[in-house]
Amino acid sequence: MTSQAPRAERKSNFFLGFILLPRAKREALSAVYAYCRLIDDIVDSPDIPQEEARSQLDFWRAEVDRLYAGRPTHPISQALAGPIAEFKIPKEPFLEMIRGCAMDLEDTRYETITELESYMRGVASSVGVMCVHIFGWDYTARERMMEFARDFGYAFQLTNIIRDVGADLELGRVYLPLADLREAGYSEERLLAREPSEAFQHAMRKQHARAKEYYARARGLVDFRDRPRLLPAEVMGHVYEGLLDEIARGGFSVLFQKARLSSPRKLVLALRAWLYCHGF
């Protein structure tokens, strides 16, 4: 494992946070990224049948056990052994990642936000827990730091869900809570037909407000003295929240297109994250 980011990683918002770390932490984060990417690809690849995907996830559950017993057999888990020991990354988030991704093999609908949060804890908050152990902290109570990782994970994943409504429909997946659609006077059937309406806008405004609450709640959990060490997380947070707000300003035009931020805009948001973390 080198200190360079994998090619896919270089194309992601993850990379902006990655480049701000010293070498040992870059290598650790790269190893975590490779693991998370692999687990995600198992359930998202159109070339892997569901039963084969389940079998591969079973292998990785057992492989995580072997990793923490000091006997990893796969190159990706072998690359994780050093970072886990150095940064004391717990076992649970690796298993949570598998649990969350496995839900995509069984559940493609979520009735309530509580159900959706269970999914987001698996696929996103688990990554946050791994990452904050690598970033480190000194002043925030451990319980509050774990809540920060959870809520930032919720915020990032809900931003992704809002951005990817149309793309997820192509995969037969609906992540917007169905209860929220009904409350807005919309329906799953209208969503599947990609019908834009004021009801759809109302449902999306609710998701936007919820995501904004996650971002704010997460930041309120951290002792300000730990912000500089969490700069990589805040760079990603500022970029994701900037994307969220851009989607809102564009009228939630997500049924047929996928919003993106320009590289210059991302750099501006990264600078704002630096200023925030250093008390400006």
N, C-alpha and C positions, 0 to 999 in steps of 0.2 A: 504494500500500500504506500503510495507516494503522497506528497503534500499537495499534489495537483488535484483539482476537482474532476470527477468523471465528466464525459462529454455531455450527457443529458443534464447533469447538475449545472453545467455552465449556462444552460439555456433557461434555468429556472430562477424564480425570485430567491430561492435558497442560496444561490451563488453570491448574492449581494452580502448576505450575512457571513458566508463562508470566508470571503477574502479578508475580513477584518480580524481574523483570529491568528494567534501565533501558530507555528508549525504543528506542535503536538496536538493542539485542539483542532486544527484543520484536518489532520489525519484521522482523529477520532470522529469528527463530524462527517467526514467522507465515508468512513466505515459504517456509521449509522445510516447515512443516506443510501448506501448500496443495499443494506438490509431492507430498509423500508421500501425502496424502489422494487426490489425483487418480490417481496410479499404482495405489493400492490399489483405488479404485473401478472402474478399468478392468477388473480381473479379477474383482471381486465383483458387479458389476451384472448382474442377471438379464436386462436389456434389451440387453446387448451380446453378440452371438454370439462364440464362441471365435475364429474367424478374424478378425473385426473387432477383437477385443481384442489379438490378436497383431500386427495391422497398426498399432494405436495404440501399442503398446509399441515397435514398430520406429521409429515417428515420434519417440518420446521418446528413444530411444537416439541418433538423429541430432540431435535438438534439444539434448541435453546436449553433443554435440560442437560444435554451433553456439554454444551458450552460452559454452563455454570458448574458443571462437575469437573471441568478442566480437560474435556475430551472432545473438542469440536472436530468435525470431519469434513466440513465444507469450507472452501476458501473464504467465503464471505463471513462465516462465523469465526473462522480462525483469525481474520483481520480484526474482529471485534474483541478478541480476548485481551489484548493489551489495553485498549481504551477502557474496557469494563473494569479492569484491575486498577488502572491509574486514576480514573475519575469516579469510581465506586458507583457505576450505573446499575440500578437494581434490575432484577430479572423481570418483574411484573410488566413494565411497559413493552418489552419485546413480545410477550404473550398477548398483551392487550392489542397490539398491532395486528396479530394474527386473528384474534377474535373479531375485531372490527371489520377487517377485510373479508372474513368468512361470511359476514352478514350480507355482502353483495351477492353471494351465491344462493342465499335463501330469501332475503327480504329486499324487494325493490320498491316498497311503499312504506311510509311511516305515518301513522295516524296522528300522533301528537308530537310536540316539541320534546317531551320527555323521552319518547322512543328515539327520536332523531339524536338527542344528546348522547344516548347510549352508543349509537353508531359513531358519532363524532369523537367521543372519548377514546374509542378504539383506534380509529384511523388517523386522528390528528393530535389529541391531547397526549397520547402515548409518546408521540415524537417529541412533543414539548418537554415531557419529563426526562427523556434521554438527553435532550439538548441542554436543559438548565443544569444538569449535573456536569456537563462538559464546560459550560460557561462559568459556573461557580457562583457562589454568593457568600456573604459574610454576616449580614445584619438582619435579613428577613428571616422570620421563623420558618422552619422547614414546612410546616403545614400550609402556611400562606404561600410559600414558593410553589408547592405542588398545586395549589388552587390557581395560582398565576398560570402555570403551565396548562392546566385544564382549560381555563377560560380563554387564554390566547389560542389554544387549539380549537375551541368552539368558534372563536371569531374568524380564524383563518379558514376553517372548513365551511362555515356558513357563507363566507365571502365566495369561496369556490363554488358552492351550490348555487348561489345567486347568479354568478357569472356563467355557469355551465348548464343552465336550465335546458336550452335547446340541444346542446351536445349530449346531455344525459338522456333526453327523449330518444335520441338515435339508438341508444343502448337499451331502451325499454325501462329506464329507471326514472323514478320521480322521488326526489328527496324533500321537496317542499311539504311540510306537514299538511295532510289532507284536511284536518280540522280547521286550519287557518284558511285554506281555500274556500271551504264551505262558509266560514264566518264572513268572508269577503263577498259572498254571493257568486263565487266561481265554482268550478268543478274539475275533477280529474279529466272528464271527457273533453271539456273545452280546452284544457291544457294540452291533452294529446293531439287535439286538432290545431294547436298553436294559435288559438284565438286571442288576439289582443283586445283588451277592454278596460274600462275603468275598474272593474272588479279585480282584474289581474293586477293592475297598478296598486290597488289597495292592499292586496295580499303581499306584493313585493315590498311595499313601504313598511309593512309590519316586519318582514324579515330584515330589511335594512336597519330599522330601529333596534331590533333584537341584536344584530351583529354589533352595532355601535355600543350597545350596553355591555356586551362581552368585552370589547376593547377597553372601555372605561373601567369596568369592574376589575379586569386583570391588572391594569396599571395601578389601581388604587391599593393593591395588595402588597406592592413591593416597597421596601424601605428605600428612600431616594439615594442612599449611599451605595446601593447595589446596582443602580441604573447603569453606570459605566461598564460593568462586567456583562450586563445584559444587552449591550449595544447591538450585537448581531441579531438578537430577537426583535429589538425595536426597529432595526432597519427593515426587517421583513414585515413587522407590524405596520410601520408607516406606509410601506409600499402596498400591502394588502388593503389597508384602510383607505388609502388614496384611490385604489382601484374600485373599492366599494362605493365611494362617493362619486367617482366618475360615472359609474353605472347608474346611480340615482339621478345625477344631472342629465344623463342621456335618456331619461324616461323609462328605464328598465327594459331596454330593447335587447332582450336576451333570448327571445324565442327563436330567432333565426341567425344570430351572430354572437360572437364571443368577444367581449371587450378586452382591450389590452392598453397598457400604458407605454408611452415611448421611453426610450433609454434616457433622454435628458430629464423627463419628468421623474423617473425613478431616482436619478442622481440627486435631484432637488429634494425629494422625500428622504433619501438617505442622509443628506445634510441636516434636514430638520430633525431626524432621529438622533444624530450626533449632538445637536444643540440641546435637545430635550434631555438626553442622558447626562449631559454635562452642566445642566442647570441654567441654560440660557433661555 
